[in-house]
Structure formats: structure tokens, C-alpha cells
Amino acid sequence: MQRLQNILLWNLMAAVIVLGQAKPNEELKLQSSNGMKSDCVGNLMRLSLDKALAVGNQLEVEAINGSQHIVLTPSLAAQCGYSMESDPWGNTRIYTSLMGCYVDNNEDKTFNVGLRLRLYRLSKSDIVSHDVKQTCSYSRWASREILCDRNYMEVSNYMATSEAEAKGQQTQDIKDDTLNIIPDASAAANDIWKITFYTPEPVSMVLREAQQAGYGAMTTSNRLVVRSPYTTAETTSENVAGIPMEVLRVSTYYKSRRGLNIMNLAAACPTGGVLFTDEVISWHIPRRVTPLLDGSFKIVEMHMGINGQRLEKSQMAARGYTLSVRDFHIVIEIPMGSPDGYYKSHAPDNQYHITYSVEPMLEVLWKADKTQDDIRYKVLFPITTPLTPLPPEDKDNTVLEDRMFSVNLGTFLYDVVLRNITFFTEILTVEECNARGFTVREYSFPNRTKRFSVEVPFDADVVMKSNPELLVTVYDLPLVFGFIILPDETQFTHPVNLQASLRDVVLPSLTGTCDQSRFYIIAKYGSRGPNFRTMVGSRQLTPETAEVYSMQGNDTHFHLVVPYTAEDSVFETITSDSVRARLDILLLAPNNNWVLGDLYLTCNFPLMTTNCYPNGTITALAVKVESVPNLVLSSLTLKDKSCKPLFSNDRFAYFSFNADSCGTTRTFFDHYMLYENVIGLHSNKPMHYSPFNRGYRQTVSCFYVVNETQTVTFSYKPRSSEPAAEIGSGQLIVQMRLAQDSSYELFYQAEDYPVVKYLRQPLYFEVALMQSTDPQLELILENCWATLHEHRTSLPSWDIIVDTCENGDDRHVTIFHPVVNDARVTMPSHIKRFSVKMFTFTRDEEVLKDELYVHCDAVICDVNSHIEGTCRGQCVHPTDVTKSEPQEIKGTKRDRRSTASSHSHHKQLSSGPIILLNTQPSE
């Protein structure tokens, strides 16, 4: 075992304590005070420093030598007989050899030891000092004493004081003793001249050279002392009875009253010899240490101790210690985990290990049979076991019924602290875990071990969930426990994976209702929340379609509002006044497309598919039903195959035709007249029907009863009968407005009338076909005129537009303004704009009334028709019209030409009153 090299300038890292009660330079005359205890243990003085005093501070030790204070550096401590041992938590023991350099030695019987402890935190300016003085009495010196401490080995030998004792020793006069000086040491050391080391080759040094090399040598009143650190150039490593030992052999030359004397000394200290099992530490020391013993001998005394202190046999028995002598070894056995030692945690390569440390002592007294000299051999031997892996065991205590993960993890030593837990979503400290409802507990046991437990609910957001079966949930909780080891805060982690399976899935549910135009869908979440894909019809619900369908929701459900005409619905059948539409909703598992919920909602919605207008225009709406899935609506025609839909998409085809076109038939009855046509796939080729290619036939009928015009729809029944006619109605809307200026952006509202204008101030009119997106329609202004009174046929009147053109006889010519696409106008053909200057009606140069009204006849035309008349376009062929001056009164207004045909529809509009002001605003 490698011997530890202690450093007296020791940084004790642990929790900081308050040292305010300690007084600077306080001399401790008692053996125990303020967390420090000094005592005498044979040829050593031991000072114990409690961690509560030294923790969080740096400790500097000084030797007190009279009025001097010498800082004990590690090299000087080994040279002069001082050592220190400290455990990781700051419990510290300082040993001083009674033969040490700075010990006040009184005739080798009484020894006064003085130490100053200087503790400081951040800087040496913040120092608390403690002076410790201890007097030890020790007179049981053997002829030769060998001390093996942690950082040095020491041998002292009795020096002869009489002629009889000195018989046989060589003497020599010393002419120059100026070299024999140990700095600041007592005068007794000056008697040594030189030392010869055997490596085994002899190496001689005078005393000063030996001291400079780190060796210590001195004489007391009765003894010669030599001290050496371990593993120096002049020490040797030898194997004695199978035990590795560090050996020092020297010849010391010293002077006395009789002249020069030579003393041969040897010290041998074990550096190994420890065997480990799971239960016992066995320390083997050679029974015969050959560098120390020649010839036969006997063991006079043998003692075991702990931390430098001898133990009585009763104490050894109580702790299970044994001390025995075998053929070649003296053996000390210590049970693993003895309370005199301590366990320590380690984490090499992030794996949890432990060591056990203990410091036994062996003291043996040999007596040589030939010389009867006795030799005392004392060894302080710190032992630390090799790193032993101790993988933490995790015990899964999860109770499924409680829906709570529970794991117990251990065992750890008391120096392990749980710092945090890593979940798959985040890292939480122990405090944060408890705040989140994840209960973390620590259990401490009398043997100074501990375990940890953690509880996490299945429903916590740190738990991963999956569904290998439709109704089964697998809960996974991967954890990584983050630990630190005190006091050095070494970090390590330990992963734990917990898993539980429950048949606890509550599937989501779907409900729905309808109104006149929409489906209303409510999806209630099940136990897995919104963890599913929603299919609306054949499409997955995306954020874009969710916005279109006004999706809203919360933590428990969501709802959709889907128009029945949406592309995700399907039309099943058409009745006389409604369409039967269906919306399919599926909730699918995201990974495997399991159907978690479904709803097939069918409702009837009002729908008029045919409209008949008084001008003979008939419109019909063809609907694609589910039973004809391959139907292309744009391929449908009326009987006349040239009559195709005005527009079509995937759902509808819209037809508009005149009653006397597209092959429409007319039948007279007693009280009404019937017009009929057929929408279908009209082809000259024979039609082959199959379940995958059904035909399509829709009969459109209009009944004209007396002078009333009504609209007809139909009922569609697949494969069984043709559509049946029913009565319906509808109309187009045309609006005339007066703009505030030529930009046509702002218009006068109803509450603004009567509008006030000045004479000859322009009036800007706009006539528009409203609520129509049919690009095949065009609005034409046929005639416009002004009247003095509100009624459109009242007199007097004045023509503004005649036969689609401006009145050529008016010296204030009407102006047509172009209409182009912009943010408001999407169909320019549906709008006409013109302006005319403000005027008034007069008789004999007298104004009849200061207001007027403007009226127009508008015609809605089919742009695809190429016929003469109004629908040829706005003022395509101007007509010369002669009109009287506005000052003259017309008795009757000229008859308007009627241009009604199968390609047009008439509307009548009026605007006013507009009031004239006589005063023109200044320019």
C-alpha cells in the first residue's frame, strides 16, 4: 500500500462555520477546549481538531520554539517529526514526535510541545490563531526505538554515558565542529558530525548536507535521533518476509567527552502487506524485521491501536479486532466497516464506488537474546481499501391502482446528496420536484447509509405515454438521478427507467347537430386529450381548414362549424325542396390510424335548384350526389348540347337559359303554361350504365299560371325515378347610387338625402348589379332621365341617356366613366358610371322647383349573345335624339323602347331628391 504524504498546509473544504467564539492567541492549557483535544500517546503528542472548528478554513501549523514560530511546511514536518492526517470532512489529527526538532526536552523524561494553529478563510489578513501547549511525560524508552509515521521514519538509540557503557565504541577527536548546526534547534544537535548512508553503497554527508537533503539528526541528553522522509535517494525498498518495506541504514558520527563515536542505526517501515476481503482487512507485518534484528529474539510486548492510541484487549474484542503472531508475520485483522474508520464515496467514470479507511497502529517490543537490548517498534499505518463498485439498486414500488410511479434507490453512503433529477422534458432540483408534486424523500439509517425514493403521477407531463393497443396505455418514466459527493462535490448520475401498463383508455366521443345551412360538430377528448388526427370527410383537419370551419376548443373538447356546401361534405339525395347532405368525421390515432371515434351526420338542408323569372330566364342548379361519384359536372348540358353550365365546380353546375332556347319545350294547359328542359349527359353514343358509371338526368320545369311567374325545383332519386318539379322563386338586384366625387369611393347614404348641389356642379352616378359573380352578365344603361317629381313617369322630364347613349341635344353632355378592377370592383361588366351637370326645370325663365329626381332603366344581358338592341353594348350604335331645352316644359315623356329578350333582364331605378342652391361657391 502506498503511504500517504500529508501536507500540513491543509485546505479543509466543507460547510463554513462561524469561529467568532475563538479568541486570537488563546493558550489552551487544558487538554480539550473549543473543538481541540491534545493528549500524549506513548512517544507521540496527538492533537485532534474537530471539523466544526476547521471546516471552511485553511489551516497553517507553526511550531513554537521559545519565542520563535516556525511554519511547518510538508518537507520540514517530515524532517522534524510532525505529521497530520485529515479525513474528507475536516476531522484532523496532528502528531508530534517527542524527539521532534522543536520540542522542549527535559532529560528525555518531560517534553513540552507547543503548536500554533492559524485558521483563515479568504485571505491571511482574516486569521484566527490558537496556541496549543501540551506537556508529556515518557520515560519507558527502549534501547532503540523505531517510529513509522505517515510521512517519515524515525530511529533513536540510547547513547552510552559511562566508560563501561561505551566499551567497544570507536572515538575520534573532532577538530572542526562548525558544520554541526541545525537551524533554530537545541544545542544538543551540535554533537553530530556526519552521517553515512548505505544504499547499499556508502554515501557520506556532514550534518548540514544531510539536513539540506531533508534528513533530520540530533542528540538529546541520552539519545541519538535520525529521521528520514520516505522514498529519498538514500533509502531503499526491500522485501521482508514478503512484505514491501522502506529501509534506512546509517552510521552516525558524533562527538562526546570521550571523543568521536560511531553509532550504526537502521529503520524499516512497511509500505504494504494488506489483504482485503468483503468482510475483513488483514494487515501483515514481518515477525522478524531483518534490518532491525540480528540473531534470536523474543517478543516482550505487543499492542494494537487505532489512530495512535493503544487499545485494551477488551476494547479489541468488543470491536472484533484480532492481533496474532504467526510463523512469519504479526497479523492485525479489522472487520470491514469498523466504527474506528470511515467509508467514503467515489464516482470514477460516473460509476458509484466506495472505499473504507482506517488507521491501525502496531507497537511491538523485541528483546535480543544475545545483547538483551530491547527494540520498540511502532507503526502508524493508514489503510484505504481499493475502490469497490456499489451499483445502486432501484426497487420499483409502483402501484397501478394508485396511478403513481414509485421507485426506491440505494444504497448510498451518508456523503451522497441527491441534487437533481433529469426528466425527458427538463431537469428539476429536489426542491422543484417537490413543488411540482413529485415527492422526493431521503431515508437515513443507523449504519450511516441512506436511500432515496421518488413518486411521480402517471398523468404528469414528465411521463411519456404510448398506446400499443387501442385501450391500453403504456406509461414510461425515464429518470436520471444527479448526485454529488461531499465534501468535494464530485458529481455522478444514475439512470432509472420505469414502465407501467394500464387498460385505462377512455376514447374520445363525437356529437353533432344541424341548422338550415351548417353542421355543428363537438368532439370531447378522452383520457389522451387531443392526441389524435381529425379527418373531415376525406381530408385531415389542418390549421387552415380549422380556421375555415371556425374551430374553437379548450382542454376538454373542440367544436367545428361546417357549411353543408363545404367540399368535405357529400350530397346523398335531393328532395323537392332540400338536399340531404352528410358529413363524416373520424378521429384517428396518430401513429397507427386506429379509429378512436367516428360520426356520420346526415341532415336535410333547404335548397331551391330552379328559379323562373318573369322575363323568361330560367336558372337551374345541378348537384353532384354521392351515388354518381365519377360525374364531371362541367360535361352536363341541356337538351341542346351547346347549352353548357355558365360555371361549374366539383359540387355544382349552374345553368341559365331563356324559355325559348336550348331545346326547351312548351306545353299549354287550361290555366298554366309549362316549360321543360333536361340536364344530363347528352351524347350521340349509347350510354352503358354500371354501378361505377351511372347516368344523370334532371328535369327542369317552369309553370306560368295566369300572370304570375314562379320558380320550380326538382327532386332527385338515384336509379328509381326522374326529378319531379316543384314551385320556387328568386330575382336579381340592381342598385343606383350617387357618389360624392369622381373617385367613386364614397357614396351618399339614405340619411344624406336630399343632397344639396350647385348649378352645373357634376353629379356622379353609379349603377351596379349586386350579389352576382356571373362573368357572363353585363349591365347596360338603356335610358336615364330626370323629373321634377319623385314618380318616374311624372312631367316635366329631361332625357340624360337615350337608347344606351348620352343625349346628343343636351349642351351639357352626359359623360360615361370607365370602370376597372380594384379592391372594391371585381366584375367591371356589372357596373356603369356616368356624370351630368346639375340643372333645373324652368318656365319663362322661372325655376319651377329647386329639386329633381334621376331615374334609369337598366338591362342585364348575356355577354355571349350577339343580338341587336340594347344588349349590343353601352352606346355601341349611337341614336340621334332631339330633345327640347330643360328650361321648357315637356308635356309627356317619350316612350321607352322595350328590348326584353331571352338574353336580357330589365330593372328600373331612381335616385333623389337633389336640391339646387342658387349661389355658386367662390373659386
Secondary structure, DSSP 4 states (H G I P E B T S, - for coil): -PPP---SSEE--S-----TTPPTTEEE-SSEETTEEEEEETTEEEEEE-HHHHTTSEEEEEEEETTEEEE--HHHHHHHTEEEEE-TTS-EEEEEETT-TT-EEETTTEEEEEEEEEEESSSTTSEEEEEEEEEEE-----SEEEEE-SSEEEEEEEPP-SHHHHTT------S--TT---TT--GGGGGEEEEEEESSSEEEEEHHHHHHTT-EEEE-SSEEEEEEESS-TT-EEEEETTEEEEEEEEEEEEEETTEEEEEEEEEEEES--EEE-SSEEEEEEESS-TTT--S-EEEEEEEEEETTEE--HHHHHHHT-EEEE-SSEEEEEEETT-TTSEEEEE-GGG--EEEEEE-EEEEEEEEETTT--EEEEEEE--EEPPPEE-PPEEEE--BGGGTEEEEEEEEEETTEEEEEEE-SS-EEEHHHHHHTT-EEEEEE-TTSEEEEEEEEETTSTTSEEEEEETTEEEEEEEEEEEEEETTTTEEEEEEEEEEEEE------EEEEEE-SSEEEEEEE-BTTBT-SEEEETTEE--HHHHHHTT-EE-SSEEEEEEETTSTTSEEEEE-SSEEEEEEEEEEE-TTT--EEEEEEEEEEEE---EEE-TTSEEEEEEE--TT-TT--GGG-B-SSTT---SEE-SSEEEEEEETTSTT-EEEE-SSEEEEEEEEE---SSPPPPBTTB---EEEEEEEEETTEE-EEEEEEETTTEEEEEEEE----EEEEEEESSTT---B--GGGPSEEEETT-EEEEEEEEES---TTEEEEEEEEEEESSSSTT-SSEEEEEETTEE-TT-SS--EEE-----SS-S-GGGEEEEEEE----EETTEES-SEEEEEEEEEEEETT---SSGGG-TTSS--------TTSPPSSPPPPPP---TTEEEEEEEEEEEEEESSPPP-
